[in-house]
Amino acid sequence: MIFDNKFRKQVEKYLSESKHYPDIFNKDEINELVDFMFKGTKWWRTSPTGNLFLGGNFNQLFEKHIKHKIENLLDTSLIKTCSGNFFHTPHQYGVHTDMPEPDNTYDKSEVTYKSILVPLYMLPDTHNGRIVFYDQRVIDSGCTFDWGPHRSTTHYRSFTDYSKIDHVYTFDKGYHTIDTNEKMSQEIFENSGLQYAPSKIDRYHGLSIENSFPWLPGSLYVFDTCQVHSSTLGEKSFITKAGLRISFITERTNES
């Protein structure tokens, strides 16, 4: 996958607002996904912070469990293949995108389309964390936003100075440079649930919030793979939670 101007031009055509669809999966269907997570995947790995990731067989997963759920939500005719992982985590996720790495194994004829998230379970189930989607898209390889003491352990590009992030796009500004002098207000910070992130408000200056949704098992979240997002612990924090993330890949068009 090549992150050139033609790539960005095509991805820009697919951009749309993040969406939350509650109660897409019932309890039996969630159990089937959990069963696939532990029995149907091909690989697993852990992270230094205690995450468990499982993946493989995702095209089979998509055809059997996912495709019929999203046919009225996305243009599935654009989907060539998919990738992603199941995750089992004891903490919230920091600010990041789900784009591939610079040295990725995708074919040069492939382009990112959309991503989905499916919360599977959380313990305890009184957890009231949120997932926050920002207006900013980074139409480039994957990256993390790491201002302050909370450093990411990811192998993706990490930025403490957000003004150095290239190819940032929003619907109202087009392509532009993030200006951290554009401060997030305390009201927006608290209304979105970010005070339970647990980073300070300073980490979010220069970013603006598109949507903040409750993290609810059985829900489906649809968003741009290049969209900046993060999650929160919630006022009533969790011990562990699990979910499914799938990113859909399409073909480069003749124009790109």
Phi and psi in degrees as GROMACS dihedral restraints (atoms count N, CA, C in turn):
[ dihedral_restraints ]
;  ai    aj    ak    al  type     phi  dphi    fc
    3     4     5     6     1  -110.5    20    10
    4     5     6     7     1   124.0    20    10
    6     7     8     9     1   -92.9    20    10
    7     8     9    10     1    69.5    20    10
    9    10    11    12     1  -105.6    20    10
   10    11    12    13     1  -176.6    20    10
   12    13    14    15     1   -64.4    20    10
   13    14    15    16     1   -33.5    20    10
   15    16    17    18     1   -67.8    20    10
   16    17    18    19     1   -37.7    20    10
   18    19    20    21     1   -59.7    20    10
   19    20    21    22     1   -49.0    20    10
   21    22    23    24     1   -63.3    20    10
   22    23    24    25     1   -38.3    20    10
   24    25    26    27     1   -62.5    20    10
   25    26    27    28     1   -40.7    20    10
   27    28    29    30     1   -71.6    20    10
   28    29    30    31     1   -45.3    20    10
   30    31    32    33     1   -60.2    20    10
   31    32    33    34     1   -39.0    20    10
   33    34    35    36     1   -57.2    20    10
   34    35    36    37     1   -33.1    20    10
   36    37    38    39     1   -66.3    20    10
   37    38    39    40     1   -24.8    20    10
   39    40    41    42     1   -91.2    20    10
   40    41    42    43     1    -7.2    20    10
   42    43    44    45     1   -66.1    20    10
   43    44    45    46     1   139.4    20    10
   45    46    47    48     1  -157.2    20    10
   46    47    48    49     1   167.6    20    10
   48    49    50    51     1   -65.9    20    10
   49    50    51    52     1   143.1    20    10
   51    52    53    54     1   -62.6    20    10
   52    53    54    55     1   146.0    20    10
   54    55    56    57     1  -132.7    20    10
   55    56    57    58     1   147.5    20    10
   57    58    59    60     1  -119.1    20    10
   58    59    60    61     1   121.9    20    10
   60    61    62    63     1  -115.8    20    10
   61    62    63    64     1   104.1    20    10
   63    64    65    66     1   -76.2    20    10
   64    65    66    67     1   155.7    20    10
   66    67    68    69     1    57.0    20    10
   67    68    69    70     1    39.1    20    10
   69    70    71    72     1   -78.3    20    10
   70    71    72    73     1   -34.2    20    10
   72    73    74    75     1  -114.4    20    10
   73    74    75    76     1   128.8    20    10
   75    76    77    78     1   -83.9    20    10
   76    77    78    79     1   179.7    20    10
   78    79    80    81     1   -62.3    20    10
   79    80    81    82     1   -40.1    20    10
   81    82    83    84     1   -64.8    20    10
   82    83    84    85     1   -39.9    20    10
   84    85    86    87     1   -69.1    20    10
   85    86    87    88     1   -36.7    20    10
   87    88    89    90     1   -63.2    20    10
   88    89    90    91     1   -42.8    20    10
   90    91    92    93     1   -61.7    20    10
   91    92    93    94     1   -36.4    20    10
   93    94    95    96     1   -64.8    20    10
   94    95    96    97     1   -39.7    20    10
   96    97    98    99     1   -67.3    20    10
   97    98    99   100     1   -41.3    20    10
   99   100   101   102     1   -63.1    20    10
  100   101   102   103     1   -40.4    20    10
  102   103   104   105     1   -62.4    20    10
  103   104   105   106     1   -41.2    20    10
  105   106   107   108     1   -65.0    20    10
  106   107   108   109     1   -38.4    20    10
  108   109   110   111     1   -54.8    20    10
  109   110   111   112     1   -44.7    20    10
  111   112   113   114     1   -93.6    20    10
  112   113   114   115     1   -22.1    20    10
  114   115   116   117     1  -116.8    20    10
  115   116   117   118     1   -21.7    20    10
  117   118   119   120     1  -102.0    20    10
  118   119   120   121     1   -13.8    20    10
  120   121   122   123     1   -81.9    20    10
  121   122   123   124     1   167.0    20    10
  123   124   125   126     1  -107.6    20    10
  124   125   126   127     1   -21.5    20    10
  126   127   128   129     1  -142.9    20    10
  127   128   129   130     1   161.9    20    10
  129   130   131   132     1  -148.5    20    10
  130   131   132   133     1   155.5    20    10
  132   133   134   135     1  -153.7    20    10
  133   134   135   136     1   160.0    20    10
  135   136   137   138     1  -116.5    20    10
  136   137   138   139     1   160.9    20    10
  138   139   140   141     1  -111.9    20    10
  139   140   141   142     1   164.6    20    10
  141   142   143   144     1   -61.1    20    10
  142   143   144   145     1   -20.6    20    10
  144   145   146   147     1   -97.2    20    10
  145   146   147   148     1     7.5    20    10
  147   148   149   150     1    96.5    20    10
  148   149   150   151     1     9.6    20    10
  150   151   152   153     1   -76.0    20    10
  151   152   153   154     1   146.3    20    10
  153   154   155   156     1  -114.3    20    10
  154   155   156   157     1   123.1    20    10
  156   157   158   159     1  -114.5    20    10
  157   158   159   160     1   139.4    20    10
  159   160   161   162     1  -134.3    20    10
  160   161   162   163     1   140.7    20    10
  162   163   164   165     1  -157.5    20    10
  163   164   165   166     1  -175.9    20    10
  165   166   167   168     1    99.6    20    10
  166   167   168   169     1   153.2    20    10
  168   169   170   171     1    63.0    20    10
  169   170   171   172     1    29.1    20    10
  171   172   173   174     1   -74.7    20    10
  172   173   174   175     1   -26.7    20    10
  174   175   176   177     1   -66.2    20    10
  175   176   177   178     1   -38.4    20    10
  177   178   179   180     1   -64.8    20    10
  178   179   180   181     1   -44.5    20    10
  180   181   182   183     1   -57.3    20    10
  181   182   183   184     1   -45.6    20    10
  183   184   185   186     1   -61.5    20    10
  184   185   186   187     1   -49.5    20    10
  186   187   188   189     1   -64.2    20    10
  187   188   189   190     1   -38.4    20    10
  189   190   191   192     1   -85.5    20    10
  190   191   192   193     1   -38.7    20    10
  192   193   194   195     1  -115.9    20    10
  193   194   195   196     1   -21.1    20    10
  195   196   197   198     1  -114.0    20    10
  196   197   198   199     1   -42.4    20    10
  198   199   200   201     1   -54.2    20    10
  199   200   201   202     1   -47.2    20    10
  201   202   203   204     1   -68.2    20    10
  202   203   204   205     1   -17.3    20    10
  204   205   206   207     1   -81.4    20    10
  205   206   207   208     1   -23.9    20    10
  207   208   209   210     1  -113.8    20    10
  208   209   210   211     1     1.4    20    10
  210   211   212   213     1   -60.1    20    10
  211   212   213   214     1   -27.9    20    10
  213   214   215   216     1   -94.7    20    10
  214   215   216   217     1     1.2    20    10
  216   217   218   219     1  -110.5    20    10
  217   218   219   220     1   -28.5    20    10
  219   220   221   222     1  -135.0    20    10
  220   221   222   223     1   161.0    20    10
  222   223   224   225     1   -83.5    20    10
  223   224   225   226     1    91.3    20    10
  225   226   227   228     1   -69.7    20    10
  226   227   228   229     1   -14.3    20    10
  228   229   230   231     1   -66.7    20    10
  229   230   231   232     1   -19.7    20    10
  231   232   233   234     1   -81.1    20    10
  232   233   234   235     1   -14.5    20    10
  234   235   236   237     1   -80.1    20    10
  235   236   237   238     1   115.3    20    10
  237   238   239   240     1   -88.6    20    10
  238   239   240   241     1   -43.5    20    10
  240   241   242   243     1  -157.9    20    10
  241   242   243   244     1   180.0    20    10
  243   244   245   246     1  -149.2    20    10
  244   245   246   247     1   160.7    20    10
  246   247   248   249     1  -146.9    20    10
  247   248   249   250     1   177.2    20    10
  249   250   251   252     1   147.6    20    10
  250   251   252   253     1  -154.9    20    10
  252   253   254   255     1  -163.3    20    10
  253   254   255   256     1   156.4    20    10
  255   256   257   258     1   -85.9    20    10
  256   257   258   259     1   144.9    20    10
  258   259   260   261     1  -131.7    20    10
  259   260   261   262     1   143.7    20    10
  261   262   263   264     1  -130.4    20    10
  262   263   264   265     1   112.5    20    10
  264   265   266   267     1  -136.6    20    10
  265   266   267   268     1   145.8    20    10
  267   268   269   270     1   -94.9    20    10
  268   269   270   271     1     4.8    20    10
  270   271   272   273     1  -146.9    20    10
  271   272   273   274     1   173.7    20    10
  273   274   275   276     1   -80.8    20    10
  274   275   276   277     1   165.5    20    10
  276   277   278   279     1   -97.1    20    10
  277   278   279   280     1   142.9    20    10
  279   280   281   282     1   -77.2    20    10
  280   281   282   283     1  -171.3    20    10
  282   283   284   285     1   -80.4    20    10
  283   284   285   286     1   124.3    20    10
  285   286   287   288     1  -162.4    20    10
  286   287   288   289     1   172.9    20    10
  288   289   290   291     1  -116.4    20    10
  289   290   291   292     1   166.1    20    10
  291   292   293   294     1  -105.3    20    10
  292   293   294   295     1    20.9    20    10
  294   295   296   297     1   -70.4    20    10
  295   296   297   298     1   156.4    20    10
  297   298   299   300     1   -65.0    20    10
  298   299   300   301     1   166.3    20    10
  300   301   302   303     1   -72.2    20    10
  301   302   303   304     1   162.2    20    10
  303   304   305   306     1   -58.2    20    10
  304   305   306   307     1   -43.7    20    10
  306   307   308   309     1   -99.3    20    10
  307   308   309   310     1    71.8    20    10
  309   310   311   312     1   -95.0    20    10
  310   311   312   313     1   169.3    20    10
  312   313   314   315     1  -101.5    20    10
  313   314   315   316     1     8.4    20    10
  315   316   317   318     1   -72.1    20    10
  316   317   318   319     1   155.3    20    10
  318   319   320   321     1   -72.3    20    10
  319   320   321   322     1   150.9    20    10
  321   322   323   324     1   -66.6    20    10
  322   323   324   325     1   -12.8    20    10
  324   325   326   327     1   -90.7    20    10
  325   326   327   328     1     5.2    20    10
  327   328   329   330     1  -107.7    20    10
  328   329   330   331     1   149.8    20    10
  330   331   332   333     1  -138.5    20    10
  331   332   333   334     1   144.2    20    10
  333   334   335   336     1   -70.9    20    10
  334   335   336   337     1   145.1    20    10
  336   337   338   339     1  -116.7    20    10
  337   338   339   340     1   -85.4    20    10
  339   340   341   342     1  -134.8    20    10
  340   341   342   343     1   166.4    20    10
  342   343   344   345     1  -129.7    20    10
  343   344   345   346     1   157.2    20    10
  345   346   347   348     1  -131.4    20    10
  346   347   348   349     1   153.6    20    10
  348   349   350   351     1  -126.7    20    10
  349   350   351   352     1   137.9    20    10
  351   352   353   354     1  -128.7    20    10
  352   353   354   355     1   107.1    20    10
  354   355   356   357     1   -66.6    20    10
  355   356   357   358     1   132.5    20    10
  357   358   359   360     1  -101.7    20    10
  358   359   360   361     1   -49.4    20    10
  360   361   362   363     1  -161.8    20    10
  361   362   363   364     1   165.0    20    10
  363   364   365   366     1  -149.3    20    10
  364   365   366   367     1   144.9    20    10
  366   367   368   369     1  -129.3    20    10
  367   368   369   370     1   124.0    20    10
  369   370   371   372     1   -73.1    20    10
  370   371   372   373     1   163.4    20    10
  372   373   374   375     1   -80.0    20    10
  373   374   375   376     1     5.7    20    10
  375   376   377   378     1   -85.6    20    10
  376   377   378   379     1    -2.4    20    10
  378   379   380   381     1   -53.9    20    10
  379   380   381   382     1   135.5    20    10
  381   382   383   384     1  -127.1    20    10
  382   383   384   385     1    41.1    20    10
  384   385   386   387     1   -72.0    20    10
  385   386   387   388     1   172.5    20    10
  387   388   389   390     1  -135.5    20    10
  388   389   390   391     1   162.4    20    10
  390   391   392   393     1  -115.8    20    10
  391   392   393   394     1   131.4    20    10
  393   394   395   396     1  -115.1    20    10
  394   395   396   397     1   125.6    20    10
  396   397   398   399     1  -108.7    20    10
  397   398   399   400     1   131.6    20    10
  399   400   401   402     1   -99.0    20    10
  400   401   402   403     1   161.5    20    10
  402   403   404   405     1   -66.3    20    10
  403   404   405   406     1   -24.2    20    10
  405   406   407   408     1   -78.3    20    10
  406   407   408   409     1   135.7    20    10
  408   409   410   411     1  -118.3    20    10
  409   410   411   412     1   140.3    20    10
  411   412   413   414     1  -114.5    20    10
  412   413   414   415     1   100.1    20    10
  414   415   416   417     1   -86.4    20    10
  415   416   417   418     1    74.4    20    10
  417   418   419   420     1  -164.1    20    10
  418   419   420   421     1  -173.3    20    10
  420   421   422   423     1   -64.2    20    10
  421   422   423   424     1   162.2    20    10
  423   424   425   426     1   -59.8    20    10
  424   425   426   427     1   149.3    20    10
  426   427   428   429     1  -153.6    20    10
  427   428   429   430     1   164.0    20    10
  429   430   431   432     1  -124.7    20    10
  430   431   432   433     1   150.7    20    10
  432   433   434   435     1  -106.9    20    10
  433   434   435   436     1   107.4    20    10
  435   436   437   438     1  -124.2    20    10
  436   437   438   439     1    38.5    20    10
  438   439   440   441     1   -61.1    20    10
  439   440   441   442     1   142.1    20    10
  441   442   443   444     1    91.4    20    10
  442   443   444   445     1  -165.7    20    10
  444   445   446   447     1   -78.9    20    10
  445   446   447   448     1   -14.5    20    10
  447   448   449   450     1   -89.6    20    10
  448   449   450   451     1    88.7    20    10
  450   451   452   453     1   -83.8    20    10
  451   452   453   454     1   141.8    20    10
  453   454   455   456     1   -77.6    20    10
  454   455   456   457     1   147.0    20    10
  456   457   458   459     1   -99.0    20    10
  457   458   459   460     1     8.6    20    10
  459   460   461   462     1   -71.6    20    10
  460   461   462   463     1   161.8    20    10
  462   463   464   465     1   -92.6    20    10
  463   464   465   466     1     3.2    20    10
  465   466   467   468     1   -77.8    20    10
  466   467   468   469     1   170.0    20    10
  468   469   470   471     1   -61.8    20    10
  469   470   471   472     1   132.6    20    10
  471   472   473   474     1  -115.8    20    10
  472   473   474   475     1   131.4    20    10
  474   475   476   477     1  -123.2    20    10
  475   476   477   478     1   128.3    20    10
  477   478   479   480     1   -99.7    20    10
  478   479   480   481     1   -22.2    20    10
  480   481   482   483     1  -110.0    20    10
  481   482   483   484     1   103.0    20    10
  483   484   485   486     1   -69.4    20    10
  484   485   486   487     1   -18.1    20    10
  486   487   488   489     1   -69.0    20    10
  487   488   489   490     1   -13.9    20    10
  489   490   491   492     1   -90.4    20    10
  490   491   492   493     1    -0.5    20    10
  492   493   494   495     1   -82.6    20    10
  493   494   495   496     1   120.6    20    10
  495   496   497   498     1   -86.1    20    10
  496   497   498   499     1   160.5    20    10
  498   499   500   501     1    60.6    20    10
  499   500   501   502     1    40.3    20    10
  501   502   503   504     1   -84.0    20    10
  502   503   504   505     1   133.0    20    10
  504   505   506   507     1  -131.6    20    10
  505   506   507   508     1   137.6    20    10
  507   508   509   510     1  -132.8    20    10
  508   509   510   511     1   159.8    20    10
  510   511   512   513     1   -64.6    20    10
  511   512   513   514     1   -33.7    20    10
  513   514   515   516     1   -88.0    20    10
  514   515   516   517     1   -27.6    20    10
  516   517   518   519     1  -107.6    20    10
  517   518   519   520     1   -11.6    20    10
  519   520   521   522     1    67.7    20    10
  520   521   522   523     1  -144.6    20    10
  522   523   524   525     1   -81.1    20    10
  523   524   525   526     1   133.8    20    10
  525   526   527   528     1  -161.9    20    10
  526   527   528   529     1   173.4    20    10
  528   529   530   531     1   -96.6    20    10
  529   530   531   532     1   134.5    20    10
  531   532   533   534     1   -66.8    20    10
  532   533   534   535     1   130.5    20    10
  534   535   536   537     1  -110.6    20    10
  535   536   537   538     1   106.9    20    10
  537   538   539   540     1   -73.8    20    10
  538   539   540   541     1    -4.4    20    10
  540   541   542   543     1   -75.9    20    10
  541   542   543   544     1   -12.4    20    10
  543   544   545   546     1   -84.0    20    10
  544   545   546   547     1    93.7    20    10
  546   547   548   549     1   -77.9    20    10
  547   548   549   550     1   140.7    20    10
  549   550   551   552     1   -76.6    20    10
  550   551   552   553     1   134.7    20    10
  552   553   554   555     1   -74.9    20    10
  553   554   555   556     1   154.7    20    10
  555   556   557   558     1   -62.7    20    10
  556   557   558   559     1   -34.3    20    10
  558   559   560   561     1   -63.9    20    10
  559   560   561   562     1   -48.0    20    10
  561   562   563   564     1   -65.6    20    10
  562   563   564   565     1   -41.3    20    10
  564   565   566   567     1   -55.0    20    10
  565   566   567   568     1   -45.2    20    10
  567   568   569   570     1   -79.8    20    10
  568   569   570   571     1   -39.1    20    10
  570   571   572   573     1   -65.1    20    10
  571   572   573   574     1   -27.7    20    10
  573   574   575   576     1   -85.4    20    10
  574   575   576   577     1    -9.3    20    10
  576   577   578   579     1    87.3    20    10
  577   578   579   580     1     6.1    20    10
  579   580   581   582     1   -69.5    20    10
  580   581   582   583     1   -16.0    20    10
  582   583   584   585     1   -66.3    20    10
  583   584   585   586     1   -13.1    20    10
  585   586   587   588     1  -107.2    20    10
  586   587   588   589     1    31.3    20    10
  588   589   590   591     1   -78.6    20    10
  589   590   591   592     1   -51.3    20    10
  591   592   593   594     1  -116.4    20    10
  592   593   594   595     1    29.9    20    10
  594   595   596   597     1   -71.7    20    10
  595   596   597   598     1   157.3    20    10
  597   598   599   600     1   -68.6    20    10
  598   599   600   601     1   160.9    20    10
  600   601   602   603     1   -59.8    20    10
  601   602   603   604     1   -27.6    20    10
  603   604   605   606     1   -58.2    20    10
  604   605   606   607     1   -28.5    20    10
  606   607   608   609     1   -64.6    20    10
  607   608   609   610     1   -21.6    20    10
  609   610   611   612     1  -105.6    20    10
  610   611   612   613     1    -0.4    20    10
  612   613   614   615     1   -62.7    20    10
  613   614   615   616     1   134.6    20    10
  615   616   617   618     1    97.5    20    10
  616   617   618   619     1   -16.7    20    10
  618   619   620   621     1  -102.7    20    10
  619   620   621   622     1   152.9    20    10
  621   622   623   624     1  -131.5    20    10
  622   623   624   625     1   150.0    20    10
  624   625   626   627     1   -96.2    20    10
  625   626   627   628     1   127.8    20    10
  627   628   629   630     1   -85.9    20    10
  628   629   630   631     1   -51.3    20    10
  630   631   632   633     1  -150.5    20    10
  631   632   633   634     1   146.5    20    10
  633   634   635   636     1  -126.8    20    10
  634   635   636   637     1   114.9    20    10
  636   637   638   639     1  -113.9    20    10
  637   638   639   640     1   148.1    20    10
  639   640   641   642     1   -67.7    20    10
  640   641   642   643     1   144.0    20    10
  642   643   644   645     1   -88.6    20    10
  643   644   645   646     1   102.4    20    10
  645   646   647   648     1  -124.0    20    10
  646   647   648   649     1   120.4    20    10
  648   649   650   651     1   -53.9    20    10
  649   650   651   652     1   138.3    20    10
  651   652   653   654     1    92.4    20    10
  652   653   654   655     1   -12.6    20    10
  654   655   656   657     1   -77.7    20    10
  655   656   657   658     1   165.2    20    10
  657   658   659   660     1  -130.1    20    10
  658   659   660   661     1   127.9    20    10
  660   661   662   663     1  -112.6    20    10
  661   662   663   664     1   129.8    20    10
  663   664   665   666     1  -115.1    20    10
  664   665   666   667     1   131.8    20    10
  666   667   668   669     1  -156.0    20    10
  667   668   669   670     1   166.2    20    10
  669   670   671   672     1   -71.7    20    10
  670   671   672   673     1   133.4    20    10
  672   673   674   675     1   -57.6    20    10
  673   674   675   676     1   -31.0    20    10
  675   676   677   678     1   -85.4    20    10
  676   677   678   679     1     1.7    20    10
  678   679   680   681     1   -78.1    20    10
  679   680   681   682     1   135.5    20    10
  681   682   683   684     1   -72.8    20    10
  682   683   684   685     1   133.5    20    10
  684   685   686   687     1  -153.8    20    10
  685   686   687   688     1   166.5    20    10
  687   688   689   690     1  -158.4    20    10
  688   689   690   691     1   173.3    20    10
  690   691   692   693     1  -130.8    20    10
  691   692   693   694     1   168.5    20    10
  693   694   695   696     1  -124.1    20    10
  694   695   696   697     1   159.1    20    10
  696   697   698   699     1   -73.4    20    10
  697   698   699   700     1   -33.8    20    10
  699   700   701   702     1    89.9    20    10
  700   701   702   703     1   157.2    20    10
  702   703   704   705     1   -63.1    20    10
  703   704   705   706     1   -38.1    20    10
  705   706   707   708     1  -102.5    20    10
  706   707   708   709     1    93.3    20    10
  708   709   710   711     1   -68.8    20    10
  709   710   711   712     1   165.9    20    10
  711   712   713   714     1  -108.5    20    10
  712   713   714   715     1   161.8    20    10
  714   715   716   717     1   -91.3    20    10
  715   716   717   718     1   -41.8    20    10
  717   718   719   720     1  -155.3    20    10
  718   719   720   721     1   154.7    20    10
  720   721   722   723     1  -148.0    20    10
  721   722   723   724     1   158.5    20    10
  723   724   725   726     1  -133.5    20    10
  724   725   726   727     1   151.0    20    10
  726   727   728   729     1  -158.5    20    10
  727   728   729   730     1   177.5    20    10
  729   730   731   732     1  -127.6    20    10
  730   731   732   733     1   129.3    20    10
  732   733   734   735     1  -121.0    20    10
  733   734   735   736     1   126.0    20    10
  735   736   737   738     1  -125.0    20    10
  736   737   738   739     1   131.1    20    10
  738   739   740   741     1  -110.7    20    10
  739   740   741   742     1   130.3    20    10
  741   742   743   744     1   -97.2    20    10
  742   743   744   745     1   141.3    20    10
  744   745   746   747     1  -117.1    20    10
  745   746   747   748     1   138.2    20    10
  747   748   749   750     1  -122.3    20    10
  748   749   750   751     1   178.1    20    10
  750   751   752   753     1   -88.2    20    10
  751   752   753   754     1   146.5    20    10
  753   754   755   756     1   -62.7    20    10
  754   755   756   757     1   139.3    20    10
  756   757   758   759     1   -85.4    20    10
  757   758   759   760     1   169.3    20    10
  759   760   761   762     1   -61.9    20    10
  760   761   762   763     1   -29.9    20    10
  762   763   764   765     1   -69.4    20    10
  763   764   765   766     1   -21.9    20    10
